[in-house]
Structures are given as C-alpha cells and as structure tokens.
Amino acid sequence: MRKIFVSDCEGPISKNDNAYELASYFIPNGNRLFTVMSRYDDVLADVVKRSGYEAGDTLKLILPFLKAYAVTDQKTLNFSSRNIVLISGAKDMLQHVKSIADAFIVSTSYEHYVKALCKVTAFPYGNTYCTKVNLDKYAITENEMARLRELAKEISKMPIIEIPSKAESVKDLLKRDQDAVARLDTLFWDEIAGMGIGRLYLEVNPVGGSEKARAIRDVVRRVRSALADVMYVGDSITDEEALRLVKENGGLAVSFNGNRYAVENSEVAIMSPNSLVTAVIAEVFCRFGKQQALELVENWSRKALTESGINKALLSNALKIFPRRLPKVKIVTSENMQTLVKASSSYRKKVRGEAIGGLG
C-alpha cells in the first residue's frame, strides 16, 4: 500500500513564523506582543488545558490586533509572498516525497502564507490543511481599533511567562506570571471576546493541536490508507497531538529541529540545516517500511546511508550536501529524551533565529 507523507510547514519546510512576522511588521512592538501571547498560548494548551482551546490558537488571538492596524487579506498575502524563507533543500525534498508517497502539508499557518509557499515550492494547495480566515469580511469600529491599540501596548509590556517543565496548573507559575495569566484571561475572554471584532474568536479555527490530528485522519480517509502508513514531521506544540496519534498507531513520528513538545512525542529527532535528510528517511519508510527507517537511524552513518538502498540520485545529493559529517539524527528513547530536547531546542534557534526558535 502506498505510504503517506505529512509535514508541518513552518519549521520542517520554512524558517518563518508568519503570524509572528506579520505582528512584528504591522503592529508597533508586535514582536514582543506576539511572544507574550505565544507563551500564554502554551499555558492554556499545555498547563491549564482550557476547554475548547487548541495549541496554536495564538493565530486567532492576534487577529483583532491585526485588524486594529488595518491589515487586510491582500496585505497579508503580499507580505507572506515577499518574506518566505525556506529551509535549505525544502523544495527538492517536497518534490521527491511527492514522487514516492501521497504528500500533504498540515499547518497552523494562515491560508495566505500556505498559498504563497505552495506557489514557491510547486506543491499542490489542494493537498494542504491550514487556518482559513477572511480578514476583510470583519468590520471594526474606530473605538475598537483605539482600544485594541491600547491593549497591544499593555500586553507587550507584560512578562514573558516562564513555564516550569512539570507545571500542572497556573499555581505552579511564578506569582508575576500568575498575575499575567489572570489579566490576559480577562482581556481576551471578557473584553475582546465581547467586542464586535470578537466574532473572530468564534469563527476562525486554527489548525493546531487536535485539529492537526483530525486533518491526518482525514488524509488517511482520502487516500484509503491507514495511520500505520503515515510518516509525520513536526517541530512544535501544535504538532504534539499529531505526532502522538501517528506514533501510537504504528506510523513514523519525526521531529525536525523540534522543541520539547515535538521531541517528546517523536520516535526520531532530526537536527539539520537542510531538509534533504527528511527525504532520505521518507524514502526508506515509503519503500522498505518503518522498521528499516528506524534501523537506518539507529546505524546513522555514511556507510549505512550508502547501503540503505535509496534512490541513487538522492543518495548522491545527500552525500554532496553533507560531504564531511551527516546531520544529527537520533532514535528518541526515555534515556536520551531530555538530552535530545536540549540539543534540538538549541539547534532550532540556530536555524530559525532566537526569536522564532524560542516560540512554542
């Protein structure tokens, strides 16, 4: 049966965090605003586990602020198209996996960005799942714009919440961070949700958390296959449930320059500046099965790669790109997990930059 390749977009394919970059460009001090909100998103999704809230819903929370600064669908598309930065080898990787598997992208990113990326990489937009939003259909009053601009200033001055690794409730946070969470709860779920522009919170459904897992199930139905035939590549908290779904059902869960959320829920951790290594593992998984893919990773070396039976052109390209040393690729175990979390999180910042690499 033909295998299925599914990848997140930002991280495994591109270096961007499009929503962060949109906020940074259009909103004064928007980089700080988005970072505070992103950490709040981690608290709601991973610590509080707020009912009805998904990892990645930051993309919903930021929308009223973008509207307050007159961001339109056309501005979003134009900005996204101008600022795509691909991981080295990403276009070739996508073209290769398309030739050996049913390939899909499942992304929390806005549709404007995913459409732009598909154009750059010649990937079919019909094989993507992403956050649908039509900014232009939402009206906003002058009073709401003014108030949201005030709130943007207030939020950007808040502390970036620190989340202890074993935090199970807001009470496990520092007092200043508990206060920040309480204030943000009021701002988002009482004040902004009560505005006319608060409709966005009801009507926009970011593809993160369980929505990514749902998308994978839909892919499996579309191609009439099974979860065991899926290789999923992710890198962040929005991929946690998708990685877990694939891993628990016999597929191959892969972290590519992932943070702790991705590494802890994956079987394979890749740390690489070039995504061609993803194509190598995908080829072995698709042609020979999961066990041989894991064996290749277990014995990861130039010798193992040469003897893996992969496409000669792909092998030649891989050895040419990595002439001296192969990128780090490891099986994730309970013994090495925290070491890999630290190494991968650090490498993620090296590839994508400190600001974007530090987001959940």
Backbone hydrogen bonds, N-H to C=O, Kabsch-Sander energy under -0.5 kcal/mol:
donor,donor_aa,acceptor,acceptor_aa,energy
4,I,229,D,-2.8
5,F,102,D,-2.4
6,V,4,I,-0.5
6,V,231,M,-2.9
7,S,104,F,-2.0
8,D,233,V,-2.8
11,G,9,C,-0.6
11,G,14,S,-3.1
13,I,9,C,-2.4
14,S,9,C,-1.9
15,K,85,V,-3.4
16,N,85,V,-0.6
21,E,17,D,-2.5
22,L,18,N,-2.7
23,A,19,A,-2.5
24,S,20,Y,-2.5
25,Y,21,E,-2.0
26,F,22,L,-2.6
27,I,23,A,-2.1
30,G,27,I,-2.4
33,L,29,N,-2.1
34,F,30,G,-2.7
35,T,31,N,-1.8
36,V,32,R,-2.5
37,M,33,L,-2.1
38,S,34,F,-2.8
39,R,35,T,-2.0
40,Y,36,V,-1.8
41,D,37,M,-2.3
42,D,38,S,-1.8
43,V,39,R,-1.8
44,L,40,Y,-2.5
45,A,41,D,-2.6
46,D,42,D,-2.8
47,V,42,D,-0.7
47,V,43,V,-1.6
48,V,43,V,-3.1
49,K,43,V,-0.6
49,K,44,L,-0.8
50,R,44,L,-2.1
53,Y,50,R,-2.1
57,D,54,E,-1.9
59,L,56,G,-1.9
60,K,57,D,-1.5
61,L,57,D,-2.2
62,I,58,T,-2.3
63,L,60,K,-0.8
65,F,62,I,-0.6
66,L,62,I,-1.8
67,K,63,L,-2.5
68,A,64,P,-1.9
69,Y,65,F,-0.9
69,Y,66,L,-0.7
70,A,67,K,-2.0
71,V,66,L,-2.3
76,T,72,T,-2.3
77,L,73,D,-2.5
78,N,74,Q,-2.9
79,F,75,K,-2.7
80,S,76,T,-2.4
81,S,77,L,-2.6
82,R,78,N,-1.9
83,N,79,F,-1.3
84,I,81,S,-0.5
87,I,13,I,-2.6
88,S,273,P,-0.8
90,A,87,I,-2.3
93,M,89,G,-2.6
94,L,90,A,-2.6
95,Q,91,K,-2.2
96,H,92,D,-2.3
97,V,93,M,-2.6
98,K,94,L,-1.9
99,S,95,Q,-0.8
99,S,96,H,-0.9
100,I,96,H,-0.7
100,I,97,V,-0.7
101,A,97,V,-1.8
102,D,3,K,-2.3
103,A,101,A,-0.8
104,F,5,F,-2.6
105,I,127,N,-2.1
106,V,7,S,-2.2
107,S,105,I,-0.5
107,S,129,Y,-3.4
111,E,131,T,-2.1
113,Y,110,Y,-0.5
114,V,110,Y,-1.9
115,K,111,E,-2.7
116,A,112,H,-1.8
117,L,113,Y,-2.7
118,C,114,V,-2.5
119,K,115,K,-1.8
120,V,116,A,-1.8
121,T,117,L,-2.3
122,A,118,C,-1.1
123,F,118,C,-1.6
127,N,124,P,-2.0
128,T,125,Y,-1.5
129,Y,105,I,-2.2
131,T,109,S,-2.6
132,K,130,C,-0.7
135,L,133,V,-0.6
137,K,134,N,-1.1
138,Y,135,L,-1.6
139,A,137,K,-0.6
145,M,141,T,-2.3
146,A,142,E,-2.4
147,R,143,N,-2.4
148,L,144,E,-2.8
149,R,145,M,-1.9
150,E,146,A,-1.6
151,L,147,R,-2.5
152,A,148,L,-2.3
153,K,149,R,-1.6
154,E,150,E,-2.1
155,I,151,L,-3.0
156,S,152,A,-2.1
157,K,153,K,-0.7
157,K,154,E,-1.0
158,M,155,I,-1.7
161,I,159,P,-0.8
163,I,161,I,-0.5
167,A,164,P,-2.0
172,D,169,S,-1.9
173,L,170,V,-2.0
178,Q,174,L,-2.4
179,D,175,K,-2.2
180,A,176,R,-1.7
181,V,177,D,-2.5
182,A,178,Q,-2.2
183,R,179,D,-2.3
184,L,180,A,-2.7
185,D,181,V,-2.6
186,T,182,A,-1.7
187,L,183,R,-2.5
188,F,184,L,-2.8
189,W,185,D,-2.2
190,D,186,T,-1.4
191,E,186,T,-2.3
192,I,187,L,-3.2
193,A,188,F,-1.4
194,G,190,D,-0.9
195,M,192,I,-1.5
198,G,195,M,-0.8
199,R,196,G,-1.5
200,L,197,I,-1.8
201,Y,198,G,-1.5
202,L,198,G,-0.7
202,L,199,R,-1.0
203,E,199,R,-2.1
204,V,200,L,-2.3
208,G,206,P,-1.6
209,G,238,T,-0.8
211,E,208,G,-2.2
212,K,209,G,-0.9
213,A,209,G,-1.4
214,R,210,S,-2.5
215,A,211,E,-2.0
216,I,212,K,-2.1
217,R,213,A,-2.0
218,D,214,R,-2.0
219,V,215,A,-2.4
220,V,216,I,-2.4
221,R,217,R,-1.9
222,R,218,D,-2.7
223,V,219,V,-2.2
224,R,221,R,-0.7
225,S,220,V,-2.4
229,D,226,A,-2.0
230,V,227,L,-1.8
231,M,4,I,-2.6
232,Y,230,V,-0.5
232,Y,252,L,-2.5
233,V,6,V,-2.1
234,G,254,V,-2.5
237,I,360,G,-3.0
239,D,236,S,-1.6
240,E,237,I,-1.1
243,L,239,D,-3.1
244,R,240,E,-2.2
245,L,241,E,-2.4
246,V,242,A,-2.2
247,K,243,L,-2.7
248,E,244,R,-2.7
249,N,245,L,-0.8
249,N,246,V,-0.6
250,G,247,K,-1.3
251,G,246,V,-2.5
252,L,230,V,-2.4
253,A,251,G,-0.6
254,V,232,Y,-3.0
254,V,252,L,-0.6
255,S,268,V,-3.1
256,F,234,G,-2.4
257,N,255,S,-0.6
257,N,270,I,-3.1
259,N,235,D,-2.1
262,A,259,N,-0.5
263,V,259,N,-2.6
264,E,260,R,-2.4
265,N,262,A,-1.0
266,S,263,V,-1.7
267,E,253,A,-2.6
268,V,253,A,-1.7
269,A,330,K,-2.9
270,I,255,S,-3.3
270,I,268,V,-0.5
271,M,328,K,-2.8
275,S,88,S,-2.9
277,V,274,N,-0.9
278,T,275,S,-1.0
279,A,275,S,-1.1
280,V,276,L,-1.9
281,I,277,V,-2.1
282,A,278,T,-2.5
283,E,279,A,-2.4
284,V,280,V,-2.0
285,F,281,I,-2.5
286,C,282,A,-2.9
287,R,283,E,-2.6
288,F,284,V,-2.6
289,G,284,V,-0.9
289,G,285,F,-1.0
293,A,289,G,-1.6
294,L,290,K,-2.5
295,E,291,Q,-2.2
296,L,292,Q,-2.2
297,V,293,A,-1.9
298,E,294,L,-2.7
299,N,295,E,-1.9
300,W,297,V,-1.5
305,L,301,S,-2.3
306,T,302,R,-2.4
307,E,303,K,-1.9
308,S,305,L,-1.1
315,L,311,N,-2.6
316,S,312,K,-2.8
317,N,313,A,-2.2
318,A,314,L,-2.5
319,L,315,L,-2.5
320,K,316,S,-1.7
321,I,317,N,-2.4
322,F,318,A,-2.2
328,K,271,M,-1.1
330,K,269,A,-2.4
332,V,267,E,-2.7
333,T,331,I,-0.5
337,M,333,T,-1.4
340,L,336,N,-2.6
341,V,337,M,-2.6
342,K,338,Q,-2.0
343,A,339,T,-2.3
344,S,340,L,-3.2
345,S,341,V,-2.4
346,S,342,K,-1.9
347,Y,343,A,-2.3
348,R,344,S,-2.7
349,K,345,S,-1.4
350,K,346,S,-1.5
351,V,347,Y,-2.3
352,R,348,R,-2.7
353,G,349,K,-1.8
357,G,353,G,-2.6
358,G,354,E,-1.4
359,L,356,I,-1.5
